[in-house]
Structures are given as structure tokens and as C-alpha cells.
Amino acid sequence: MKHDPALNPSALRQRAAAHRAMALSALRADSSLSVRLRRYNAHMAKARGLEAREVQHGQH
């Protein structure tokens, strides 16, 4: 069973910001370009998903 994070908008916003920071950090890592790009894209996808949940949660 997957853990569902807190649904309050502030928590979602903080997690999205953390994933954006990790995405930028992934670009500066000492790894191959393909690994850096894959990590960047994975973190940005998570950040976008969290932001979408924040918007949806605010509409209810």
C-alpha cells in the first residue's frame, strides 16, 4: 500500500519545491548526461504532479 502524503496545500507546495531543488541538483551532479537528465525529469514530473494535486485540492 502506498503512503498518501498530507493533502494540505502548504505541504504539497513544500514537497513540490523540494523536488524542484532536487531536479536542479541532479543537473549539477557528477554523473553521465543521460543519468542527470533522467533524474531531472523524474523530479520535475513529481513536482508537477504535486502542484496539480495542490490545484485540485484547492478547488474542492
C-alpha positions, 0 to 999 in steps of 0.5 A, a space after each residue: 500500500 502506498 503512503 498518501 502524503 498530507 493533502 494540505 496545500 502548504 505541504 504539497 507546495 513544500 514537497 513540490 519545491 523540494 523536488 524542484 531543488 532536487 531536479 536542479 541538483 541532479 543537473 549539477 551532479 557528477 554523473 553521465 548526461 543521460 543519468 542527470 537528465 533522467 533524474 531531472 525529469 523524474 523530479 520535475 514530473 513529481 513536482 508537477 504532479 504535486 502542484 496539480 494535486 495542490 490545484 485540485 485540492 484547492 478547488 474542492 
